[in-house]
Amino acid sequence: MYALEQKILAEGIVLSDQVLKVDSFLNHQIDPAMMQLIGQEFARLFKDAGITKIITIEASGIAPAVMAGLELGVPVIFARKYQSLTLKDDLYRSKVFSFTKQIESTIAISKKHIVKGDKALVIDDFLANGQAALGLADLIHQAEADVVGIGIVIEKSFQPGRQLLLDKGYRVESLARVESLANGTVTFVKE
């Protein structure tokens, strides 16, 4: 997605050869126009998949997931990384290790929001090692629902997440595929 790549080049900050900071438009401050384009692109890519739910993880996946849900006309469920007072019973739970934060979290969604036979699209902001996507897929499988695809805003293609997901049989669609962050420069995968 050319517009997203240009936004990354203009506003992304390379913190190391492993970390790209995009908090000016994606995961702290949100650019609504860019999120709308992202939602439209996910809807275009998955329009024929029969999606009934979109599943994401709080908090950075919510904006692109909501925009995709708006375009596709389906509800969006976000997995919580902690239990709240109002979300404590009848939950599907999975464990996820965060590469960025270097911690393991338990994520959960209510059993009443995803049911057997749902066709779920997973959407997340970044793909690095694939652990968040696998955790979300695990929640979907616990509900006896189907994962119809995994939509990623920014994929760090130099990390193993994409291959891990492909090896498990998932369809992965990434809108921007970063090949390298070496020498403080963002290089994209040429398709």
C-alpha positions as CSV (number, residue, x, y, z in Angstrom):
1,M,0.0,0.0,0.0
2,Y,1.9,3.0,-1.3
3,A,0.2,5.6,0.9
4,L,1.2,3.7,4.0
5,E,4.7,3.2,2.9
6,Q,5.1,6.9,2.2
7,K,3.6,7.7,5.7
8,I,6.2,5.3,7.2
9,L,9.0,7.0,5.3
10,A,7.9,10.5,6.3
11,E,7.0,9.9,9.9
12,G,8.4,6.6,11.1
13,I,11.4,6.6,13.4
14,V,13.9,3.8,13.3
15,L,15.0,3.2,16.9
16,S,17.2,0.1,16.1
17,D,17.6,-2.5,13.4
18,Q,14.6,-4.3,15.1
19,V,12.2,-1.4,16.2
20,L,10.2,1.0,14.0
21,K,8.3,3.8,15.9
22,V,5.1,4.9,14.2
23,D,3.4,6.5,17.1
24,S,2.6,9.7,15.2
25,F,-0.1,8.0,13.1
26,L,-0.7,4.4,14.2
27,N,-0.1,3.4,17.8
28,H,-0.3,6.5,20.0
29,Q,-1.6,9.4,17.9
30,I,-4.0,8.1,15.2
31,D,-4.3,9.5,11.7
32,P,-8.0,8.9,10.9
33,A,-7.6,9.4,7.2
34,M,-4.8,6.9,7.1
35,M,-6.8,4.4,9.2
36,Q,-9.7,4.8,6.8
37,L,-7.5,3.9,3.8
38,I,-6.1,1.0,5.8
39,G,-9.7,-0.2,6.6
40,Q,-10.6,0.1,2.9
41,E,-7.6,-1.9,1.8
42,F,-8.3,-4.7,4.3
43,A,-11.9,-4.7,3.2
44,R,-10.8,-5.0,-0.5
45,L,-8.4,-7.8,0.3
46,F,-10.8,-9.9,2.3
47,K,-14.2,-8.9,0.8
48,D,-15.0,-12.4,-0.4
49,A,-14.0,-14.3,2.7
50,G,-17.4,-14.3,4.4
51,I,-16.2,-12.5,7.5
52,T,-18.6,-12.3,10.4
53,K,-16.2,-10.8,13.0
54,I,-12.9,-9.0,13.2
55,I,-10.6,-9.9,16.1
56,T,-7.7,-7.7,17.3
57,I,-5.8,-7.0,20.4
58,E,-5.8,-3.9,22.6
59,A,-4.8,-1.2,22.0
60,S,-2.9,-0.6,18.8
61,G,-4.9,-3.0,16.6
62,I,-8.2,-1.3,17.5
63,A,-8.1,1.6,15.1
64,P,-7.3,-0.3,11.9
65,A,-9.7,-3.1,12.9
66,V,-12.6,-0.7,13.5
67,M,-12.1,0.9,10.2
68,A,-12.0,-2.5,8.5
69,G,-15.1,-3.5,10.4
70,L,-16.9,-0.3,9.3
71,E,-16.0,-1.1,5.6
72,L,-17.0,-4.7,5.9
73,G,-20.1,-4.1,8.1
74,V,-19.1,-6.5,10.8
75,P,-18.4,-6.2,14.6
76,V,-14.9,-5.8,16.0
77,I,-13.8,-7.6,19.1
78,F,-10.6,-6.7,20.9
79,A,-8.9,-9.1,23.1
80,R,-8.0,-7.6,26.5
81,K,-4.6,-8.0,27.9
82,Y,-5.8,-8.0,31.5
83,Q,-9.0,-8.9,33.3
84,S,-11.3,-6.0,34.2
85,L,-14.1,-6.0,36.7
86,T,-16.6,-6.3,33.9
87,L,-14.8,-9.0,32.0
88,K,-14.1,-12.0,34.3
89,D,-16.4,-14.9,33.5
90,D,-17.0,-17.1,30.4
91,L,-13.8,-16.1,28.7
92,Y,-11.5,-17.6,26.1
93,R,-7.9,-17.1,27.2
94,S,-4.5,-17.4,25.5
95,K,-1.0,-16.3,26.3
96,V,1.0,-13.9,24.1
97,F,4.6,-12.8,24.3
98,S,5.2,-9.2,23.2
99,F,8.5,-8.7,21.4
100,T,8.3,-4.9,21.9
101,K,7.5,-5.0,25.6
102,Q,9.4,-8.3,26.3
103,I,6.6,-9.6,28.5
104,E,4.0,-12.4,28.4
105,S,0.4,-11.4,28.8
106,T,-2.8,-13.3,29.1
107,I,-5.4,-12.1,26.5
108,A,-9.1,-12.8,26.7
109,I,-12.4,-12.3,24.9
110,S,-15.9,-13.0,26.1
111,K,-17.4,-16.3,24.9
112,K,-20.7,-14.4,24.1
113,H,-19.0,-12.3,21.3
114,I,-17.6,-15.1,19.1
115,V,-19.4,-18.3,18.5
116,K,-19.0,-21.6,16.6
117,G,-19.2,-21.0,12.9
118,D,-18.0,-17.4,13.0
119,K,-15.5,-16.5,10.2
120,A,-13.0,-14.2,11.9
121,L,-10.4,-11.9,10.4
122,V,-7.5,-11.1,12.7
123,I,-6.1,-7.6,12.3
124,D,-3.0,-6.2,14.1
125,D,-0.7,-3.2,13.8
126,F,2.6,-5.1,13.6
127,L,3.8,-8.6,12.7
128,A,7.2,-9.5,14.1
129,N,7.4,-13.0,15.6
130,G,3.7,-13.8,15.1
131,Q,2.8,-14.4,18.7
132,A,-0.1,-11.9,18.9
133,A,-1.6,-13.3,15.8
134,L,-1.2,-16.9,17.0
135,G,-2.8,-16.0,20.4
136,L,-5.8,-14.4,18.7
137,A,-6.1,-17.4,16.4
138,D,-6.1,-19.6,19.4
139,L,-9.0,-17.7,20.9
140,I,-10.9,-18.0,17.7
141,H,-10.2,-21.8,17.5
142,Q,-11.4,-22.2,21.1
143,A,-14.7,-20.8,20.0
144,E,-14.8,-23.4,17.2
145,A,-14.8,-20.5,14.7
146,D,-12.6,-20.1,11.6
147,V,-9.7,-17.8,11.0
148,V,-10.2,-16.6,7.4
149,G,-7.1,-14.5,7.4
150,I,-4.6,-12.3,9.2
151,G,-4.4,-8.6,8.2
152,I,-1.3,-6.8,9.3
153,V,-0.7,-3.0,8.9
154,I,3.2,-3.2,9.1
155,E,5.1,-6.5,8.8
156,K,8.7,-6.7,9.8
157,S,9.6,-9.3,7.1
158,F,13.1,-9.8,8.5
159,Q,11.5,-11.5,11.6
160,P,10.0,-15.0,11.5
161,G,6.3,-14.2,12.1
162,R,5.0,-14.3,8.5
163,Q,6.6,-17.7,7.8
164,L,5.3,-19.1,11.1
165,L,1.8,-18.1,10.2
166,L,2.1,-19.3,6.6
167,D,3.5,-22.6,7.9
168,K,0.3,-23.0,10.0
169,G,-1.8,-22.5,6.9
170,Y,-3.0,-18.9,7.6
171,R,-3.6,-16.4,4.8
172,V,-1.5,-13.3,5.7
173,E,-2.0,-9.9,4.0
174,S,0.4,-7.2,5.1
175,L,-0.1,-3.7,3.9
176,A,3.5,-2.6,4.3
177,R,6.3,-5.2,4.4
178,V,9.5,-3.8,5.9
179,E,12.6,-5.7,4.6
180,S,15.1,-4.0,6.8
181,L,15.7,-1.2,9.3
182,A,19.5,-1.4,9.0
183,N,21.5,1.8,9.3
184,G,18.4,3.8,10.4
185,T,16.7,3.4,7.0
186,V,13.4,1.7,6.2
187,T,13.6,-0.6,3.2
188,F,10.4,-2.3,1.9
189,V,10.1,-5.7,0.4
190,K,9.8,-5.4,-3.4
191,E,6.9,-7.5,-4.6
